[in-house]
Amino acid sequence: MRIRPSEITPEPVYRSRREFLAGIAGLGAAAAFAQTSSAEQVMNVMLIERLQYKHNARYSTTEAANSLADITGYNNFYEFGTGKDDPARNAGSLRPRPWSVVVDGECEDKGRYTLEDLLKPHALEERIYRLRCVEAWSMVIPWVGFPLGDLVKRLKPTSRAKYVEFTTLMDLKQMPGQRSHVLDWPYLEALRMDEAMHPLAILAVGLYGKVLPNQNGAPLRLVVPWKYGFKSIKSIVRIRFTERMPATTWALSAPSEYGFYANVNPEVDHPRWSQKRERRIGSDSFLSRQPTAKFNGYAAEVASLYSGMDLARNF
Ligand code: MTE
């Protein structure tokens, strides 16, 4: 995302945003990784708002993170085009502030929440997760976010709530890719309630210590590290609790290829390609194809959620 100096947020606006983000944003935190600043200069990306967070080592991989250039330059965000470099080029039209999220369905605390109200009670953590795309490539991304389960609890789901559905913004002006019929818009995703409550599932607001760039799903996106990347829905404007399993975008578009669960599984091939191996974006060709781990390496934490289920049928 390239910016002209005139597009940089004026300081007073920036300061009031920081006040709104009470306690979560600030200039104090040092860049988490030395490579951030050099990548930032090269990319000229707008990562000006630093976040305050604690690193969560328990839930972070020790594998080397991908560069900021890879993470912000090789994306899937069909609302901005289907090419991997389209989001970086086109997502400048997204206006991630002001932002609000509608909460409805089977819960007590329904309503429209401003982004600031939604975030205020939640302390931010850095989690370095592998992201395994269904297209058999992967990246390692230092997200900043908070457990989805903490927000779910706060919204007080009723006993009828069995699933949580998420919806991306629908706006042809901000998201020009929605003029194309490549998917049914708006983009929809959902989790079963126990998946949503799992401590590994987070809502991310940043990466590399700063607010999310537009192409990565600003200002709020889901990250579910044991599932294929398409479950990690971007730019969320609605959270709805439901009794029935919701329809989800990729399962609607090609039900024989993409299921509701979408757990990373090297034993279940995609009908058109193998899922046994993956290419780590940014690595050299000799090392670039590595075996895919079941549940993307998080089996010890999440396999029990699916005990008794046939994962070849429930793909
Ligand atoms: N969310 C929306 N709204 N639209 C999309 O096209 N693509 C998904 C997911 N979330 C997508 C989305 C896919 S296929 C992947 S692999 C990840 O976002 C990519 O996230 P990243 O670009 O931040 O790495």
Boltz pocket constraint, residues with backbone or C-beta under 6 A from the ligand:
constraints:
  - pocket:
      binder: B
      contacts: [[A, 71], [A, 74], [A, 75], [A, 76], [A, 77], [A, 78], [A, 79], [A, 131], [A, 132], [A, 133], [A, 134], [A, 168], [A, 187], [A, 215], [A, 216], [A, 217], [A, 228], [A, 229], [A, 230], [A, 231], [A, 232], [A, 233], [A, 234], [A, 235]]
      max_distance: 6.0
